[in-house]
């Protein structure tokens, strides 16, 4: 099956930079696009030493590499070779293979391309470092080693949007997000439009192609009935590598390249006057100087870098403060337990067992909870403190602070709980009293069901939860679902519940194909460290074979059912959000 999108990248003596570029375009880094939806074609234009492409095999990319025979100093023929070799309906071109892509670049480009058959998509370019790179190099001694340290300092592979924190717009892309651009290193359009354009003009033979990239954007914008789109919040990031204009440029050099442009076009170069559509959003909030031309100032970035250093120092202090806060909470909890007379017998008395159903989101949890309410009921299936079928109190009590904060910022909290953040200390006390009373009762087996417990991934969270369960053995049952179907369904629910999907790999809204939410093995190992038993059930297999998950869960509980208990309360929550 042909991919929907092809990416053509030109490479020339960028052995250090190219691996980063390829990683940034891989499914490990790009959001909202699957590996089988695009291909990457690398055209080497005569490098003295070829990169080891076998090192990229574990990235899950459809990667093809070719080398130009009898290469010239201009990359234009290499680009056109790549266009001819590509197979996608749409094609994007990176004339400079030393540029990293932001995490949503391919998703947004594809989204824009679907707006019209005659869409061309331009993305802005940025320089890594505090200034225009030629200034950073000549004035501040910026080089590859300094750039390596800069990139390592932000751990860009974990959150690519942090690249915006250590970069500035290049000369062709600023001064603000809402200005027209002169060129685009990530230039996308349909295969048909590339053919209509005639690809890149091979008359441009200066080193690096001269002004051919600017010429291509101008000609593309001049096509009949064209629909130009410039992306917001996404960009490519230039790594220092001795580029003709980006790193070695001067007025004299530009005039030399401009002379070739005039000879070919018969006129001086001018930025195209277009009224583009701006598409995208800002995951990384821009500095005000990048939003308003009146505030634009390159020196501001240097000030921001100093503030960043101060911020890092403050983070260490904040970490110590958080640790102290956790210790204070532990002491308060210990005092609370003593006041409630839950003494040392907690860890030794056995009152029976707990069956803990952890409904991984979008795996029939509401149907199981309805089944338990109607066939088991209280006290074996206790009434939830907030919603009758759901034991939300368990996750609210034990989930780590970062997840609690994400819930606070969403609409979900007030829809489901009707609580403000200030109410949570009292809530924790109420949860402790309620659950401990249930656990210490004489009911031989208690069943709890909570899908938010699928967000547990730290030992400290389990410690808090199993403190509630002390005195009983716990058997865990969790359903898991096909990753792509789960992510699609989960994303829809998150967006409707007011969550903002994040590029942070540790977020509960991480929807990348390698999201920790899909790492069932690690969580099974974590739960096994506390629970008496842990069992995973394949949601898709149960739905295919039996029509729902109810029969499988009924067998675990030891009950029979002939009733269809399928239920989805997400629609009910969404109705509340619209009121």
C-alpha positions as CSV (number, residue, x, y, z in Angstrom):
1,X,0.0,0.0,0.0
2,X,1.3,3.4,-1.0
3,X,2.0,5.9,1.9
4,X,-0.1,9.0,2.0
5,X,2.9,11.3,2.6
6,X,6.5,11.2,1.3
7,X,9.3,13.2,2.9
8,X,12.4,13.9,0.7
9,X,15.6,14.9,2.6
10,X,18.8,16.0,1.0
11,X,22.0,15.0,2.8
12,X,25.6,16.3,2.3
13,X,28.3,15.8,4.9
14,X,25.9,16.0,7.9
15,X,26.9,12.8,9.6
16,X,26.4,14.4,13.1
17,X,23.2,16.1,12.3
18,X,21.3,13.7,10.1
19,X,20.5,11.0,12.8
20,X,18.8,13.7,14.9
21,X,16.8,14.8,11.8
22,X,15.7,11.3,11.1
23,X,14.7,10.6,14.7
24,X,12.7,13.8,14.8
25,X,10.7,12.6,11.8
26,X,10.3,9.0,13.2
27,X,7.1,7.6,14.7
28,X,8.9,7.7,18.1
29,X,8.8,11.5,17.9
30,X,6.0,12.6,15.6
31,X,2.5,12.9,17.0
32,X,-0.8,12.0,15.4
33,X,0.6,10.0,12.5
34,X,1.3,6.3,12.1
35,X,4.4,4.7,10.7
36,X,2.6,3.2,7.7
37,X,1.2,6.6,6.7
38,X,4.5,8.1,5.4
39,X,7.9,7.3,3.9
40,X,11.2,9.1,4.2
41,X,13.5,9.3,1.2
42,X,17.1,10.4,1.8
43,X,19.1,11.6,-1.2
44,X,22.8,11.9,-0.5
45,X,24.4,14.5,-2.7
46,X,28.0,13.3,-2.6
47,X,29.0,13.1,1.1
48,X,32.6,12.1,1.7
49,X,31.3,9.6,4.2
50,X,27.8,8.0,4.2
51,X,25.9,7.7,7.4
52,X,25.1,4.3,8.8
53,X,21.5,4.0,7.8
54,X,21.2,0.6,9.5
55,X,21.2,2.4,12.8
56,X,17.8,3.8,12.0
57,X,16.0,0.4,11.5
58,X,14.7,0.3,15.1
59,X,12.8,3.5,14.6
60,X,10.0,1.9,12.6
61,X,10.4,4.1,9.6
62,X,9.8,3.3,5.9
63,X,13.3,4.7,5.1
64,X,15.0,4.6,1.7
65,X,18.4,6.0,0.9
66,X,19.9,6.9,-2.5
67,X,23.1,8.5,-3.7
68,X,23.3,10.9,-6.6
69,X,25.7,9.9,-9.3
70,X,28.1,12.7,-10.4
71,X,26.8,15.1,-7.8
72,X,27.1,18.9,-8.1
73,X,27.5,21.5,-5.5
74,X,23.8,22.3,-5.8
75,X,21.3,20.0,-4.2
76,X,18.6,20.7,-6.8
77,X,19.1,17.6,-8.9
78,X,19.1,15.5,-5.7
79,X,15.7,17.0,-4.7
80,X,14.1,16.3,-8.0
81,X,15.5,12.8,-7.9
82,X,13.8,12.3,-4.6
83,X,10.5,13.8,-5.9
84,X,10.6,11.2,-8.8
85,X,11.3,8.4,-6.4
86,X,8.6,9.3,-3.9
87,X,5.2,7.4,-4.0
88,X,3.0,9.4,-1.6
89,X,-0.1,11.4,-2.6
90,X,1.6,14.4,-0.9
91,X,5.3,15.2,-0.8
92,X,7.3,17.3,1.6
93,X,10.8,18.5,0.9
94,X,13.7,19.2,3.3
95,X,16.4,20.9,1.2
96,X,18.6,20.9,4.3
97,X,18.8,17.6,6.1
98,X,20.3,19.2,9.2
99,X,17.0,20.4,10.5
100,X,15.0,18.9,13.3
101,X,11.2,18.8,13.0
102,X,8.9,19.7,15.8
103,X,6.6,16.9,17.1
104,X,3.4,17.9,15.3
105,X,4.9,19.0,11.9
106,X,3.8,16.0,9.8
107,X,0.3,15.9,11.5
108,X,-0.3,19.6,10.9
109,X,1.0,19.5,7.4
110,X,-1.2,16.6,6.5
111,X,-4.2,18.3,8.1
112,X,-3.5,21.4,6.0
113,X,-3.1,19.4,2.8
114,X,-6.5,18.0,3.2
115,X,-8.1,21.5,3.2
116,X,-7.8,21.8,-0.6
117,X,-6.3,19.9,-3.6
118,X,-4.3,23.1,-4.3
119,X,-2.9,23.6,-0.8
120,X,0.8,24.4,-0.4
121,X,2.1,24.2,3.2
122,X,5.0,26.2,4.5
123,X,6.6,25.8,7.9
124,X,8.9,28.3,9.6
125,X,12.6,27.8,10.2
126,X,14.4,28.4,13.4
127,X,18.1,28.5,14.5
128,X,19.2,26.5,17.5
129,X,21.0,28.8,19.9
130,X,20.5,32.3,21.3
131,X,20.9,34.4,18.1
132,X,21.0,34.1,14.3
133,X,23.5,31.3,13.9
134,X,26.1,33.3,12.0
135,X,26.1,35.9,14.8
136,X,26.3,33.2,17.5
137,X,29.2,31.6,15.7
138,X,31.2,34.8,15.1
139,X,30.3,36.7,18.3
140,X,29.8,34.0,20.9
141,X,31.9,31.0,19.7
142,X,28.8,28.9,19.2
143,X,29.7,25.6,17.6
144,X,28.7,21.9,17.3
145,X,29.9,21.1,20.8
146,X,28.0,23.9,22.4
147,X,24.9,22.9,20.4
148,X,25.2,19.3,21.6
149,X,25.3,20.5,25.2
150,X,22.4,22.8,24.6
151,X,20.3,20.0,23.1
152,X,21.2,17.6,25.9
153,X,20.2,20.1,28.5
154,X,16.5,20.1,27.4
155,X,16.2,16.3,26.7
156,X,14.5,17.2,23.4
157,X,13.7,13.5,22.6
158,X,11.3,13.4,25.5
159,X,9.5,16.7,24.7
160,X,10.3,18.1,21.3
161,X,8.5,21.3,21.9
162,X,11.3,22.4,24.3
163,X,13.3,23.1,21.1
164,X,11.4,26.3,20.9
165,X,12.9,27.4,24.2
166,X,16.5,27.3,22.8
167,X,15.9,28.7,19.3
168,X,15.0,31.9,17.4
169,X,13.4,32.5,14.0
170,X,15.8,32.5,11.0
171,X,15.9,35.4,8.6
172,X,13.3,34.0,6.2
173,X,10.7,33.1,8.8
174,X,10.2,36.1,11.2
175,X,10.0,38.3,12.8
176,X,6.7,36.9,14.1
177,X,4.4,33.9,13.7
178,X,2.0,35.9,11.7
179,X,4.3,37.4,9.1
180,X,4.7,35.9,5.6
181,X,7.7,33.8,5.0
182,X,10.4,33.9,2.2
183,X,11.0,30.2,2.1
184,X,10.2,26.9,3.8
185,X,12.6,24.1,4.6
186,X,9.6,21.8,5.3
187,X,7.5,22.5,2.1
188,X,4.5,20.3,1.4
189,X,2.1,20.0,-1.5
190,X,0.4,17.3,-3.6
191,X,2.3,15.2,-6.1
192,X,0.2,16.9,-8.8
193,X,1.2,20.4,-7.7
194,X,4.9,19.4,-7.6
195,X,4.5,18.2,-11.2
196,X,2.7,21.4,-12.2
197,X,5.5,23.4,-10.6
198,X,8.2,21.4,-12.3
199,X,10.0,20.6,-9.1
200,X,13.0,22.7,-8.2
201,X,14.6,24.7,-11.0
202,X,17.9,23.0,-11.9
203,X,19.4,26.2,-13.3
204,X,20.3,27.1,-9.8
205,X,23.8,25.7,-9.5
206,X,25.4,27.8,-6.8
207,X,26.7,26.0,-3.7
208,X,23.8,24.9,-1.5
209,X,21.4,25.8,-4.4
210,X,21.7,29.5,-3.9
211,X,18.3,31.1,-3.6
212,X,16.5,28.1,-5.1
213,X,14.5,27.3,-2.0
214,X,13.2,30.9,-1.9
215,X,12.5,30.7,-5.6
216,X,10.5,27.5,-5.2
217,X,8.2,29.1,-2.5
218,X,7.7,32.1,-4.6
219,X,6.7,30.1,-7.7
220,X,4.5,27.8,-5.7
221,X,2.6,30.8,-4.3
222,X,2.1,32.1,-7.8
223,X,0.4,28.9,-9.1
224,X,-3.2,29.5,-10.2
225,X,-5.9,29.3,-7.5
226,X,-3.3,28.2,-4.9
227,X,-4.3,27.9,-1.3
228,X,-1.2,28.8,0.8
229,X,-1.1,27.6,4.5
230,X,1.6,28.6,7.0
231,X,1.8,26.4,10.1
232,X,1.6,27.8,13.6
233,X,3.3,26.2,16.6
234,X,5.4,23.9,14.4
235,X,8.8,24.5,12.8
236,X,12.1,23.0,11.7
237,X,15.3,23.7,13.7
238,X,18.6,24.3,12.0
239,X,21.6,22.6,13.5
240,X,25.0,24.2,13.0
241,X,26.9,22.5,10.3
242,X,28.6,25.2,8.1
243,X,25.7,26.0,5.8
244,X,26.4,28.4,3.0
245,X,24.0,31.1,4.1
246,X,22.9,29.9,7.6
247,X,26.3,29.7,9.1
248,X,28.8,31.4,6.7
249,X,26.5,34.0,5.2
250,X,27.5,37.6,4.6
251,X,26.2,40.5,2.6
252,X,28.8,39.7,-0.1
253,X,27.8,36.1,-0.3
254,X,24.1,36.9,-0.5
255,X,24.8,39.3,-3.3
256,X,26.7,36.6,-5.2
257,X,23.7,34.2,-4.8
258,X,21.2,36.9,-5.6
259,X,23.1,37.6,-8.8
260,X,22.4,34.1,-10.0
261,X,18.7,34.6,-9.1
262,X,18.5,37.8,-11.2
263,X,20.2,36.1,-14.1
264,X,17.6,33.3,-14.1
265,X,14.4,35.3,-13.2
266,X,15.3,38.6,-14.7
267,X,14.3,40.5,-11.6
268,X,15.3,40.9,-8.0
269,X,14.0,38.5,-5.3
270,X,10.9,39.7,-3.4
271,X,9.0,38.0,-0.6
272,X,5.6,36.9,-2.1
273,X,2.6,39.0,-1.2
274,X,0.0,36.5,-0.2
275,X,-2.8,36.2,2.3
276,X,-2.1,32.8,3.8
277,X,-4.2,30.7,6.1
278,X,-2.5,30.1,9.5
279,X,-3.2,26.6,10.9
280,X,-2.1,25.1,14.2
281,X,-1.8,25.9,17.9
282,X,0.9,26.7,20.3
283,X,1.9,23.8,22.5
284,X,5.0,25.8,23.5
285,X,3.8,29.3,24.2
286,X,5.8,31.8,22.2
287,X,7.5,34.8,23.7
288,X,5.5,38.0,23.2
289,X,8.2,39.3,20.8
290,X,7.3,36.4,18.4
291,X,3.7,37.4,18.4
292,X,4.0,41.1,17.9
293,X,6.5,42.9,15.6
294,X,6.6,45.9,17.9
295,X,8.1,43.7,20.6
296,X,10.5,41.8,18.4
297,X,14.1,41.8,19.7
298,X,16.8,39.1,19.3
299,X,18.4,40.3,22.5
300,X,15.3,39.2,24.4
301,X,16.3,35.6,23.8
302,X,19.6,36.1,25.6
303,X,17.7,37.4,28.6
304,X,15.4,34.4,28.4
305,X,18.3,32.0,28.4
306,X,19.5,33.6,31.7
307,X,16.1,33.3,33.1
308,X,16.0,29.7,32.0
309,X,19.2,29.1,34.1
310,X,17.6,30.7,37.1
311,X,14.4,28.6,36.5
312,X,16.5,25.4,36.6
313,X,18.0,26.4,39.9
314,X,14.6,27.1,41.3
315,X,13.4,23.7,40.1
316,X,15.9,22.0,42.4
317,X,14.6,24.1,45.3
318,X,11.0,23.2,44.3
319,X,11.9,19.5,44.3
320,X,13.2,19.7,47.8
321,X,10.0,21.6,48.8
322,X,7.8,18.9,47.2
323,X,9.7,16.2,49.1
324,X,9.1,18.0,52.3
325,X,5.4,18.3,51.4
326,X,5.1,14.6,50.8
327,X,6.7,13.9,54.2
328,X,4.3,16.3,55.9
329,X,1.4,14.5,54.2
330,X,2.7,11.2,55.4
331,X,2.9,12.5,59.0
332,X,-0.6,13.8,58.7
333,X,-1.9,10.5,57.4
334,X,-0.1,8.7,60.3
335,X,-1.8,11.0,62.8
336,X,-5.1,10.5,61.1
337,X,-4.8,6.7,61.3
338,X,-4.0,6.9,65.0
339,X,-6.9,9.1,65.7
340,X,-9.2,6.6,64.0
341,X,-7.6,3.8,66.0
342,X,-6.4,1.8,63.0
343,X,-3.4,0.5,64.9
344,X,-0.7,-1.9,64.0
345,X,-3.2,-4.7,63.4
346,X,-3.7,-3.2,59.9
347,X,-0.8,-5.2,58.4
348,X,-1.6,-8.4,60.1
349,X,-5.4,-8.9,60.3
350,X,-6.9,-10.7,57.3
351,X,-10.5,-9.9,56.7
352,X,-10.8,-11.6,53.3
353,X,-9.9,-10.5,49.8
354,X,-10.4,-7.6,47.4
355,X,-11.0,-8.0,43.7
356,X,-9.8,-4.8,42.1
357,X,-11.0,-4.2,38.5
358,X,-8.8,-1.6,36.8
359,X,-10.7,-0.6,33.7
360,X,-8.1,0.7,31.3
361,X,-9.9,3.6,29.6
362,X,-12.4,2.7,26.8
363,X,-12.5,-1.0,27.6
364,X,-16.1,-1.5,28.8
365,X,-15.6,-0.3,32.3
366,X,-19.0,1.3,32.6
367,X,-20.7,-1.9,31.4
368,X,-18.8,-3.9,34.1
369,X,-19.8,-1.4,36.8
370,X,-23.4,-1.6,35.8
371,X,-23.3,-5.4,35.9
372,X,-21.7,-5.3,39.4
373,X,-24.3,-2.9,40.7
374,X,-27.2,-4.9,39.5
375,X,-25.9,-8.4,40.2
376,X,-23.6,-8.0,43.2
377,X,-24.5,-4.7,44.8
378,X,-23.5,-3.3,48.2
379,X,-21.8,-4.1,50.5
380,X,-19.7,-6.5,48.4
381,X,-19.7,-3.9,45.6
382,X,-19.7,-0.6,47.7
383,X,-21.6,2.4,46.5
384,X,-19.1,5.0,45.2
385,X,-18.6,8.2,47.1
386,X,-19.1,10.4,44.1
387,X,-20.7,8.2,41.3
388,X,-22.7,5.1,42.3
389,X,-20.9,2.7,40.1
390,X,-17.4,4.2,40.1
391,X,-14.9,4.1,43.0
392,X,-13.2,7.4,41.9
393,X,-12.2,7.9,45.5
394,X,-9.4,5.3,45.2
395,X,-7.6,7.1,42.4
396,X,-8.2,10.5,43.9
397,X,-6.5,9.3,47.0
398,X,-3.4,7.8,45.5
399,X,-2.6,9.3,42.1
400,X,0.6,11.3,41.8
401,X,0.5,15.1,42.0
402,X,1.2,15.7,38.3
403,X,-1.9,13.7,37.3
404,X,-4.0,15.3,39.9
405,X,-3.0,18.7,38.5
406,X,-4.0,17.7,35.0
407,X,-7.4,16.7,36.3
408,X,-7.7,20.0,38.2
409,X,-7.1,21.9,34.9
410,X,-9.8,19.9,33.0
411,X,-13.6,20.2,33.0
412,X,-13.8,16.6,34.4
413,X,-13.3,17.5,38.0
414,X,-16.3,19.7,38.5
415,X,-18.5,17.6,36.2
416,X,-17.8,14.4,38.1
417,X,-17.0,15.7,41.6
418,X,-18.3,19.2,41.9
419,X,-15.1,20.0,43.9
420,X,-12.5,22.8,43.9
421,X,-8.9,22.1,44.6
422,X,-9.2,23.6,48.1
423,X,-11.6,20.7,49.0
424,X,-9.1,18.0,48.4
425,X,-7.4,17.8,51.8
426,X,-10.8,17.2,53.4
427,X,-11.6,14.7,50.6
428,X,-8.6,12.6,51.3
429,X,-9.6,12.3,55.0
430,X,-13.1,11.3,54.0
431,X,-11.8,8.7,51.5
432,X,-9.5,7.2,54.1
433,X,-12.3,6.8,56.7
434,X,-14.8,5.4,54.2
435,X,-12.6,2.9,52.5
436,X,-11.0,1.7,55.7
437,X,-14.4,1.1,57.2
438,X,-15.3,-1.1,54.2
439,X,-12.0,-3.0,54.3
440,X,-12.3,-3.7,58.0
441,X,-15.9,-5.0,57.6
442,X,-16.8,-8.7,57.7
443,X,-17.7,-8.9,54.0
444,X,-15.6,-11.8,52.7
445,X,-14.9,-10.3,49.3
446,X,-15.1,-6.6,48.3
447,X,-15.1,-5.6,44.7
448,X,-13.8,-2.2,43.5
449,X,-13.9,-0.9,40.0
450,X,-11.9,2.2,38.9
451,X,-10.5,3.0,35.4
452,X,-8.3,5.9,36.6
453,X,-6.2,3.5,38.5
454,X,-4.8,2.6,35.1
455,X,-2.8,5.8,35.4
456,X,-0.8,4.5,38.4
457,X,2.9,4.0,37.5
458,X,4.9,4.8,40.6
459,X,5.6,2.8,43.7
460,X,4.5,5.7,45.9
461,X,1.0,5.6,44.4
462,X,0.7,1.9,45.2
463,X,1.9,2.5,48.7
464,X,-0.9,4.9,49.3
465,X,-3.5,2.7,47.7
466,X,-2.5,-0.5,49.5
467,X,-2.4,1.4,52.8
468,X,-6.2,1.7,52.3
469,X,-6.4,-2.0,51.6
470,X,-4.2,-3.2,54.5
471,X,-5.5,-6.4,56.0
472,X,-6.8,-8.0,52.8
473,X,-5.2,-9.7,49.8
474,X,-5.8,-8.0,46.5
475,X,-6.5,-9.6,43.2
476,X,-6.1,-7.3,40.2
477,X,-8.0,-7.6,36.9
478,X,-7.2,-5.2,34.0
479,X,-8.5,-5.1,30.4
480,X,-6.3,-4.0,27.6
481,X,-7.2,-2.9,24.1
482,X,-5.7,-2.6,20.6
483,X,-3.3,0.4,20.9
484,X,-4.5,2.4,17.9
485,X,-8.2,1.9,18.6
486,X,-7.6,2.8,22.3
487,X,-5.7,6.0,21.5
488,X,-8.3,7.2,19.0
489,X,-11.2,6.6,21.4
490,X,-9.3,7.9,24.4
491,X,-8.3,11.1,22.5
492,X,-11.9,11.9,21.7
493,X,-13.0,11.5,25.3
494,X,-10.1,13.6,26.6
495,X,-10.8,16.5,24.3
496,X,-14.5,16.5,25.1
497,X,-13.8,16.4,28.8
498,X,-11.7,19.6,28.5
499,X,-8.2,18.1,28.6
500,X,-5.5,19.7,26.5
501,X,-3.5,16.9,24.9
502,X,0.2,17.4,25.7
503,X,3.5,16.6,24.2
504,X,4.8,15.8,27.7
505,X,5.7,12.1,27.6
506,X,4.7,11.7,31.3
507,X,1.2,13.3,30.8
508,X,-2.0,11.3,31.1
509,X,-2.8,12.9,27.7
510,X,0.3,11.4,26.0
511,X,-1.2,10.0,22.8
512,X,2.0,9.0,21.0
513,X,2.3,5.5,19.7
514,X,4.9,4.7,22.4
515,X,2.8,6.3,25.2
516,X,3.4,4.9,28.6
517,X,-0.4,4.2,28.7
518,X,0.3,1.3,26.4
519,X,3.1,-0.2,28.4
520,X,1.1,-3.0,30.0
521,X,4.1,-5.1,30.9
522,X,5.7,-2.5,33.1
523,X,2.4,-1.8,34.9
524,X,1.7,-5.5,35.3
525,X,5.1,-5.8,37.0
526,X,4.4,-2.8,39.2
527,X,1.0,-4.2,40.4
528,X,2.5,-7.7,40.9
529,X,4.9,-6.2,43.5
530,X,1.9,-5.5,45.8
531,X,-1.1,-7.6,44.6
532,X,-1.6,-11.3,45.3
533,X,-2.4,-11.8,41.6
534,X,-2.6,-9.8,38.4
535,X,-4.5,-10.8,35.4
536,X,-4.8,-9.0,32.0
537,X,-7.7,-9.7,29.6
538,X,-7.8,-8.9,25.9
539,X,-10.7,-6.5,25.4
540,X,-10.7,-6.9,21.6
541,X,-10.8,-10.7,21.8
542,X,-13.7,-10.7,24.2
543,X,-15.7,-8.3,22.1
544,X,-15.0,-10.3,18.9
545,X,-15.8,-13.7,20.5
546,X,-18.6,-12.7,22.9
547,X,-19.9,-9.3,21.9
548,X,-18.8,-7.6,25.2
549,X,-16.5,-8.0,28.2
550,X,-19.3,-8.9,30.6
551,X,-19.1,-12.7,30.2
552,X,-15.4,-12.8,31.0
553,X,-15.8,-10.7,34.1
554,X,-18.8,-12.6,35.2
555,X,-16.7,-15.8,35.1
556,X,-14.1,-14.1,37.3
557,X,-16.7,-13.1,39.9
558,X,-18.4,-16.5,39.7
559,X,-21.7,-15.3,38.4
560,X,-23.8,-16.0,35.3
561,X,-25.4,-13.4,33.1
562,X,-27.7,-13.4,30.1
563,X,-28.4,-9.6,30.0
564,X,-26.7,-7.1,27.8
565,X,-25.1,-4.7,30.2
566,X,-23.3,-2.5,27.7
567,X,-23.3,1.1,28.9
568,X,-21.3,4.2,27.9
569,X,-21.7,7.2,30.2
570,X,-19.2,9.4,28.3
571,X,-22.1,10.8,26.4
572,X,-23.8,11.7,29.7
573,X,-20.7,13.5,30.9
574,X,-20.5,15.4,27.6
575,X,-24.1,16.4,28.0
576,X,-23.2,17.9,31.4
577,X,-20.4,19.9,29.8
578,X,-22.7,21.4,27.3
579,X,-25.2,22.6,30.0
